[in-house]
């Protein structure tokens, strides 16, 4: 990962900025471990987040390749030096971890380690993780540890900021889970309102057709045609709702392909023409891609359900290291200030929160009778 140790304030600043740049817990953990290993010039680094059952909910390593990590086997348990750091909440700096009486061995494929520096990551009185380094890349004093008191002090500073970054990432993920739950609840209500009404109409129309089939076959035929039309509309509503409810395959397909697929379905499900242009867009950090997708979905929902638009155009373009999403419709538009005064937000609060949560900016341009344009810019990584 690194060509050599970095020193001084600039290296510390770079490590802290890297930690604060991510919102996903897994990304934060990886950045903490990589930053610690590079900053202190160690061969190996790891960070474990404990669970409530004597093991680790998450365990991230740096310096071990995928094949070696797979050969090592299951995640470690909370025992030996790791347990001491979690329970006693104090730093451990050892000349040879294997000589410590608390050492309990490791799997056959585990790399050999000698000098060791570890400390807990604390959020107030709670220990939320254990960060440790092994095999300092330097000449060792005879019988001593390669890690110094200065290294311990530097790692302590890093761990304090790691606690903040990790706590913020956890809060972000929890708020995102709540937002997803709220969206699902909203969609469930809309699905009930839209589809149940059509199904009720379909049932009444079918009953009318049954009553007419003997005495007025022509009218019965017309009623059956109406049944077919209502059934098709209900199927379209269901298809559009499933697109919003189904978790997006961002990890597998990427943002552009996911948006294109969802917009194609919406185009088929609604009378409005819905288009997408993602040429030139680039991959973004995971949190930003999810935020862009959710803002696009909310903007499309508003345009297709509330604006009366005949056309909705979605574009995703590259801008510097980031990207710009633009959703434009030719619908009835609205007055943003009047909407805020009336307490009706049309999802704008949610879109602004999602955008600001990933360091982006959101602008809304609309006027009565002139359609609406929503533009979201994210910084990239």
C-alpha positions as CSV (number, residue, x, y, z in Angstrom):
1,X,0.0,0.0,0.0
2,X,2.8,2.4,0.9
3,X,6.3,3.0,-0.4
4,X,7.5,4.0,3.0
5,X,6.5,5.8,6.2
6,X,5.0,9.2,6.1
7,X,5.8,11.6,8.9
8,X,4.7,15.0,10.2
9,X,1.5,16.9,10.5
10,X,0.6,16.4,6.8
11,X,0.6,12.7,7.1
12,X,-1.6,12.8,10.2
13,X,-3.9,15.3,8.6
14,X,-4.2,13.1,5.5
15,X,-5.2,10.1,7.6
16,X,-7.8,12.0,9.6
17,X,-9.3,13.5,6.4
18,X,-9.5,10.0,4.8
19,X,-11.4,8.7,7.8
20,X,-13.9,11.5,7.8
21,X,-14.5,11.2,4.0
22,X,-16.5,7.9,4.3
23,X,-20.0,7.2,5.6
24,X,-20.2,3.5,5.3
25,X,-19.0,1.6,8.4
26,X,-17.0,-0.9,6.4
27,X,-15.3,1.8,4.4
28,X,-14.4,3.7,7.6
29,X,-12.9,0.6,9.2
30,X,-10.8,-0.1,6.1
31,X,-9.5,3.5,6.0
32,X,-8.6,3.5,9.7
33,X,-6.6,0.3,9.4
34,X,-4.8,1.4,6.2
35,X,-4.0,4.8,7.6
36,X,-2.7,3.4,10.9
37,X,-0.5,0.8,9.1
38,X,1.0,3.5,6.7
39,X,1.4,6.1,9.3
40,X,3.3,3.9,11.7
41,X,5.1,1.9,9.0
42,X,3.9,-1.5,10.2
43,X,3.8,-4.7,8.3
44,X,0.3,-5.7,9.5
45,X,-2.7,-3.8,10.9
46,X,-6.1,-4.9,12.0
47,X,-9.3,-3.5,13.7
48,X,-12.0,-5.6,15.4
49,X,-15.5,-4.4,16.4
50,X,-16.7,-6.7,19.2
51,X,-20.1,-8.3,19.3
52,X,-22.1,-9.3,22.4
53,X,-21.2,-13.0,22.1
54,X,-17.4,-13.2,22.6
55,X,-16.5,-12.7,19.0
56,X,-16.2,-9.9,16.5
57,X,-19.1,-8.4,14.5
58,X,-16.5,-7.0,12.0
59,X,-12.8,-7.6,11.6
60,X,-10.7,-5.7,9.0
61,X,-7.1,-6.3,8.2
62,X,-4.4,-4.6,6.1
63,X,-1.2,-6.3,5.0
64,X,-2.7,-9.7,4.4
65,X,-3.9,-10.7,0.9
66,X,-7.2,-12.3,0.2
67,X,-5.9,-15.8,-0.3
68,X,-4.0,-15.7,3.0
69,X,-7.0,-14.2,4.8
70,X,-9.2,-17.0,3.5
71,X,-6.7,-19.6,4.6
72,X,-6.6,-18.2,8.1
73,X,-10.2,-19.3,8.6
74,X,-13.0,-17.9,10.8
75,X,-12.8,-14.5,12.6
76,X,-10.9,-14.6,15.9
77,X,-12.6,-14.8,19.2
78,X,-12.2,-12.3,22.0
79,X,-9.3,-14.0,23.8
80,X,-5.7,-13.4,24.7
81,X,-4.3,-9.9,23.9
82,X,-7.4,-8.9,22.0
83,X,-9.6,-9.7,25.0
84,X,-7.3,-7.7,27.3
85,X,-7.5,-4.6,25.1
86,X,-11.3,-4.8,25.0
87,X,-11.8,-5.5,28.7
88,X,-9.1,-3.5,30.3
89,X,-9.3,-0.7,27.8
90,X,-5.6,0.1,27.9
91,X,-2.7,0.2,25.3
92,X,-0.5,-2.8,24.9
93,X,3.1,-2.4,23.5
94,X,5.0,-5.6,23.4
95,X,8.5,-6.6,22.2
96,X,7.2,-10.1,21.3
97,X,3.5,-10.9,21.4
98,X,4.3,-14.6,21.3
99,X,6.2,-14.4,24.7
100,X,3.3,-12.7,26.5
101,X,1.6,-15.1,29.0
102,X,-1.8,-14.2,27.6
103,X,-0.8,-15.3,24.1
104,X,-2.9,-18.3,23.0
105,X,-1.5,-19.0,19.5
106,X,-3.0,-18.5,16.1
107,X,-4.0,-20.6,13.0
108,X,-1.4,-22.3,10.9
109,X,-1.9,-19.9,8.0
110,X,-1.6,-16.8,10.2
111,X,1.4,-14.6,9.5
112,X,4.2,-14.6,12.1
113,X,4.2,-11.5,14.3
114,X,6.6,-10.3,16.9
115,X,6.5,-6.7,18.2
116,X,3.0,-5.5,18.8
117,X,1.1,-2.2,19.5
118,X,-2.6,-2.2,20.2
119,X,-5.1,0.0,21.9
120,X,-8.9,0.2,22.3
121,X,-11.1,2.6,20.4
122,X,-13.5,4.2,22.9
123,X,-16.7,6.2,22.6
124,X,-17.0,7.7,26.0
125,X,-16.9,4.7,28.4
126,X,-17.8,2.2,25.8
127,X,-15.1,0.2,24.0
128,X,-16.3,0.0,20.4
129,X,-13.2,-1.6,18.8
130,X,-9.6,-2.7,19.1
131,X,-6.9,-1.4,16.8
132,X,-3.5,-3.1,16.6
133,X,-0.3,-3.1,14.6
134,X,2.4,-5.7,14.3
135,X,6.0,-6.0,12.9
136,X,7.3,-2.4,12.8
137,X,9.5,-2.0,9.7
138,X,12.7,-0.9,11.4
139,X,15.7,-2.3,13.2
140,X,14.6,-3.5,16.6
141,X,16.5,-2.8,19.8
142,X,18.0,-5.9,21.3
143,X,15.1,-7.6,23.1
144,X,12.9,-4.5,22.7
145,X,9.9,-3.4,20.7
146,X,10.1,-1.6,17.4
147,X,7.1,0.5,18.3
148,X,8.0,3.6,20.4
149,X,6.2,5.8,22.9
150,X,5.8,8.3,20.1
151,X,4.1,5.6,18.0
152,X,1.8,4.8,20.8
153,X,0.9,8.5,21.2
154,X,0.3,8.9,17.5
155,X,-1.9,5.8,17.4
156,X,-3.9,7.1,20.4
157,X,-4.7,10.3,18.5
158,X,-5.7,8.3,15.5
159,X,-7.9,6.0,17.6
160,X,-9.7,9.1,19.1
161,X,-10.6,10.3,15.7
162,X,-11.4,6.8,14.6
163,X,-14.0,6.6,17.3
164,X,-15.7,9.8,16.0
165,X,-15.6,8.6,12.4
166,X,-16.9,5.1,13.3
167,X,-19.7,6.6,15.5
168,X,-20.7,9.0,12.8
169,X,-20.8,6.2,10.2
170,X,-23.0,4.1,12.5
171,X,-25.4,7.0,13.0
172,X,-25.5,7.5,9.3
173,X,-26.4,3.8,8.6
174,X,-29.1,3.9,11.3
175,X,-30.7,7.0,9.9
176,X,-30.5,5.5,6.4
177,X,-32.3,2.4,7.7
178,X,-35.0,4.6,9.2
179,X,-35.3,6.5,6.0
180,X,-35.7,3.3,4.0
181,X,-38.4,2.1,6.5
182,X,-40.2,5.4,6.1
183,X,-40.0,5.1,2.3
184,X,-41.4,1.5,2.4
185,X,-44.2,2.7,4.6
186,X,-45.1,5.5,2.2
187,X,-44.9,3.2,-0.8
188,X,-47.1,0.6,1.0
189,X,-49.8,3.3,1.5
190,X,-49.6,4.5,-2.1
191,X,-49.7,0.9,-3.3
192,X,-52.8,0.3,-1.2
193,X,-54.5,3.5,-2.4
194,X,-53.7,3.1,-6.1
195,X,-54.0,-0.6,-6.6
196,X,-56.9,-1.4,-4.2
197,X,-59.0,1.3,-5.9
198,X,-58.4,-0.2,-9.3
199,X,-59.1,-3.7,-8.0
200,X,-62.4,-2.5,-6.5
201,X,-63.4,-1.0,-9.8
202,X,-62.3,-4.1,-11.6
203,X,-64.6,-6.2,-9.3
204,X,-67.6,-4.0,-9.9
205,X,-67.1,-3.9,-13.6
206,X,-66.7,-7.7,-13.7
207,X,-70.0,-8.1,-11.8
208,X,-71.7,-5.7,-14.2
209,X,-70.4,-7.8,-17.1
210,X,-71.7,-11.0,-15.5
211,X,-75.2,-9.4,-15.1
212,X,-75.3,-8.3,-18.7
213,X,-73.9,-11.3,-20.5
214,X,-77.3,-12.9,-21.1
215,X,-79.5,-9.9,-21.9
216,X,-77.1,-7.5,-23.5
217,X,-74.0,-9.3,-24.8
218,X,-72.6,-6.2,-26.6
219,X,-72.6,-4.1,-23.4
220,X,-71.2,-7.1,-21.5
221,X,-68.3,-7.2,-24.0
222,X,-67.6,-3.5,-23.4
223,X,-67.5,-4.1,-19.7
224,X,-65.1,-7.0,-20.1
225,X,-62.8,-4.8,-22.2
226,X,-62.9,-2.3,-19.3
227,X,-62.0,-5.1,-16.9
228,X,-58.9,-5.9,-19.1
229,X,-57.9,-2.2,-19.1
230,X,-58.3,-1.9,-15.3
231,X,-56.2,-5.1,-14.8
232,X,-53.5,-3.7,-17.0
233,X,-53.4,-0.5,-15.1
234,X,-53.2,-2.4,-11.8
235,X,-50.3,-4.4,-13.1
236,X,-48.5,-1.2,-14.2
237,X,-48.9,0.2,-10.7
238,X,-47.6,-2.9,-9.1
239,X,-44.6,-3.0,-11.4
240,X,-43.7,0.6,-10.7
241,X,-44.0,0.0,-6.9
242,X,-41.9,-3.1,-7.0
243,X,-39.1,-1.1,-8.7
244,X,-39.1,1.3,-5.8
245,X,-39.4,-1.4,-3.1
246,X,-36.8,-3.7,-4.5
247,X,-33.2,-3.1,-3.2
248,X,-31.2,-1.6,-6.0
249,X,-28.4,-3.8,-7.3
250,X,-25.8,-1.1,-7.0
251,X,-23.0,-3.4,-5.9
252,X,-23.5,-5.7,-8.9
253,X,-24.6,-3.4,-11.7
254,X,-23.4,0.1,-10.7
255,X,-25.4,3.3,-10.6
256,X,-25.8,3.9,-14.3
257,X,-27.1,0.5,-15.1
258,X,-29.4,0.5,-12.1
259,X,-30.9,3.9,-13.0
260,X,-31.3,2.9,-16.6
261,X,-33.2,-0.3,-15.7
262,X,-35.5,1.4,-13.2
263,X,-36.3,4.3,-15.7
264,X,-37.1,1.8,-18.5
265,X,-39.6,0.1,-16.2
266,X,-41.2,3.5,-15.2
267,X,-41.3,4.5,-18.8
268,X,-43.4,1.4,-19.6
269,X,-45.6,1.7,-16.5
270,X,-46.6,5.3,-16.9
271,X,-48.2,7.3,-19.8
272,X,-45.4,10.0,-19.5
273,X,-42.3,9.5,-21.6
274,X,-39.3,8.9,-19.2
275,X,-35.8,9.0,-20.7
276,X,-32.3,8.5,-19.3
277,X,-28.8,9.6,-20.4
278,X,-25.9,8.4,-18.4
279,X,-23.1,8.7,-21.0
280,X,-19.8,9.8,-19.5
281,X,-20.8,9.2,-15.9
282,X,-18.2,7.5,-13.7
283,X,-18.3,5.3,-10.6
284,X,-18.8,7.0,-7.3
285,X,-18.2,6.0,-3.6
286,X,-20.9,3.6,-2.4
287,X,-22.6,6.1,-0.1
288,X,-22.8,8.7,-2.9
289,X,-24.2,6.3,-5.5
290,X,-27.0,5.2,-3.1
291,X,-27.8,8.9,-2.3
292,X,-28.0,9.7,-6.1
293,X,-30.2,6.7,-6.7
294,X,-32.6,7.6,-3.9
295,X,-32.8,11.3,-4.9
296,X,-33.5,10.2,-8.5
297,X,-36.3,7.9,-7.3
298,X,-37.9,10.7,-5.2
299,X,-37.7,13.2,-8.0
300,X,-39.2,10.7,-10.5
301,X,-42.0,9.9,-8.0
302,X,-42.9,13.5,-7.7
303,X,-42.8,14.1,-11.4
304,X,-44.9,11.0,-12.4
305,X,-47.4,11.1,-9.5
306,X,-48.0,14.8,-8.8
307,X,-46.9,17.0,-11.7
308,X,-49.0,15.8,-14.6
309,X,-45.9,15.7,-16.8
310,X,-46.0,14.3,-20.3
311,X,-42.2,13.9,-20.3
312,X,-39.5,13.4,-17.7
313,X,-35.8,13.5,-18.6
314,X,-33.1,12.2,-16.3
315,X,-29.4,12.8,-17.0
316,X,-26.3,11.8,-15.0
317,X,-23.1,13.5,-16.1
318,X,-19.5,13.6,-14.9
319,X,-18.3,16.8,-13.3
320,X,-14.7,16.8,-12.2
321,X,-14.2,13.8,-9.8
322,X,-17.9,13.8,-9.0
323,X,-21.2,13.8,-10.9
324,X,-24.4,15.8,-11.5
325,X,-27.9,14.3,-11.6
326,X,-30.6,16.3,-13.3
327,X,-34.3,15.4,-13.3
328,X,-36.5,17.7,-15.5
329,X,-40.2,17.5,-16.2
330,X,-42.7,19.5,-18.2
331,X,-45.4,19.2,-15.6
332,X,-47.4,21.8,-13.8
333,X,-44.6,23.0,-11.6
334,X,-44.9,24.6,-8.2
335,X,-43.8,27.5,-6.1
336,X,-41.0,26.3,-3.8
337,X,-41.5,29.0,-1.2
338,X,-45.3,28.6,-1.1
339,X,-44.8,24.8,-0.7
340,X,-42.5,25.3,2.3
341,X,-45.0,27.8,3.9
342,X,-47.8,25.3,3.4
343,X,-45.8,22.6,5.1
344,X,-45.8,20.4,1.9
345,X,-42.3,19.4,1.0
346,X,-42.9,16.9,-1.9
347,X,-39.9,14.9,-0.6
348,X,-37.6,17.9,-0.8
349,X,-36.5,17.6,2.8
350,X,-35.5,14.0,2.3
351,X,-33.6,14.8,-0.9
352,X,-31.7,17.7,0.7
353,X,-30.8,15.5,3.7
354,X,-29.6,12.7,1.5
355,X,-27.5,15.2,-0.6
356,X,-25.9,17.0,2.3
357,X,-25.2,13.7,4.0
358,X,-22.7,12.9,1.2
359,X,-21.3,16.4,0.9
360,X,-23.3,17.3,-2.1
361,X,-25.5,20.2,-3.1
362,X,-29.2,20.2,-4.3
363,X,-30.9,22.9,-6.3
364,X,-34.6,23.1,-7.2
365,X,-36.0,25.2,-10.0
366,X,-39.7,25.4,-10.5
367,X,-42.6,27.7,-11.2
368,X,-46.3,27.2,-11.7
369,X,-47.0,26.0,-15.3
370,X,-43.3,25.8,-16.2
371,X,-42.2,22.4,-15.0
372,X,-39.5,21.5,-12.5
373,X,-35.8,20.8,-12.6
374,X,-34.0,19.1,-9.7
375,X,-30.2,19.1,-9.8
376,X,-27.9,17.2,-7.4
377,X,-24.1,17.4,-7.5
378,X,-21.9,15.1,-5.5
379,X,-18.1,15.4,-5.0
380,X,-16.9,11.9,-5.9
381,X,-14.0,10.3,-4.2
